[in-house]
């Protein structure tokens, strides 16, 4: 494989969380139960992998958060995953190309 390097994998793991507090009352045409202000706290695991194969970089991340202390909201867990890769990479050449070519 002339000039190609082996893919490199960089795993990362951690713990995260969030707290959500609604600061205004619910309202609208579907409001039949009065004004609710929702609140929730969550904590969970975070996993990510950064893969580089040649010049192509790919990032994958997944998150799972268990919600607790839920008030005036739907109770449940949040599972989220993302897959990212660049569609375009800007050249990093040190030489500047002229904006206009001279006419001969």
C-alpha positions in Angstrom: 0.0 0.0 0.0 2.3 2.7 -1.3 2.4 5.7 1.1 -0.8 4.9 3.0 -0.7 4.7 6.8 -2.7 2.3 8.9 -6.0 3.7 10.3 -5.6 5.2 13.8 -8.4 4.9 16.4 -8.6 7.3 19.3 -11.3 6.2 21.8 -12.6 8.5 24.6 -15.1 7.8 27.4 -16.6 10.0 30.1 -19.5 10.9 32.3 -21.8 13.8 31.6 -25.2 15.2 32.5 -27.7 18.0 32.2 -30.3 19.9 34.1 -33.3 21.5 32.4 -35.6 24.0 34.1 -38.4 25.6 32.1 -38.7 29.3 33.0 -42.0 30.2 31.4 -45.4 28.6 31.6 -46.8 26.4 28.9 -49.6 28.0 26.9 -51.5 27.6 23.6 -54.5 26.0 22.1 -53.7 22.6 23.5 -53.3 23.8 27.1 -56.1 21.9 29.0 -54.3 21.2 32.3 -53.0 24.6 33.3 -49.6 26.2 33.3 -46.8 23.7 33.8 -43.1 24.4 34.2 -41.0 21.3 33.5 -37.8 20.2 35.2 -35.4 17.3 34.8 -31.9 16.2 35.7 -29.9 13.5 34.0 -26.5 11.8 34.2 -25.0 9.2 31.9 -22.1 7.8 29.8 -20.4 9.4 26.9 -18.3 7.5 24.3 -16.5 8.8 21.2 -14.1 7.4 18.6 -12.0 9.5 16.3 -10.8 7.5 13.3 -8.2 8.7 10.8 -7.5 6.7 7.7 -5.1 8.5 5.4 -6.4 12.0 5.0 -10.0 11.2 5.9 -11.1 11.9 9.5 -14.3 10.4 10.9 -15.8 11.0 14.4 -18.5 8.9 16.0 -20.0 9.7 19.4 -22.8 8.2 21.5 -24.5 9.5 24.7 -26.9 7.8 27.1 -28.4 9.9 29.9 -30.7 8.5 32.6 -33.3 11.2 33.6 -34.4 11.6 37.2 -36.1 14.3 39.3 -38.6 14.7 36.5 -41.5 17.1 37.1 -44.2 18.1 34.6 -42.4 16.3 31.7 -42.3 12.9 30.0 -40.0 10.6 31.9 -37.4 8.5 30.1 -33.8 8.1 29.0 -32.0 10.0 26.2 -30.0 8.1 23.7 -28.1 10.1 21.1 -25.5 9.2 18.5 -23.6 11.3 15.9 -21.4 10.5 13.0 -19.3 13.4 11.5 -16.9 13.7 8.6 -15.7 16.7 6.6 -17.1 17.1 3.1 -14.5 19.6 2.1 -11.0 20.3 3.4 -9.4 23.7 2.9 -5.9 23.6 1.5 -3.2 24.4 3.9 -0.5 25.4 1.5 1.9 28.1 2.5 2.2 29.4 -1.0 -0.4 31.9 -2.1 -1.7 31.5 -5.6 -2.2 34.8 -7.5 -5.9 35.9 -7.9 -5.4 36.9 -11.5 -3.1 35.2 -14.0 -1.0 37.4 -16.2 -2.0 37.4 -19.9 0.6 36.5 -22.4 
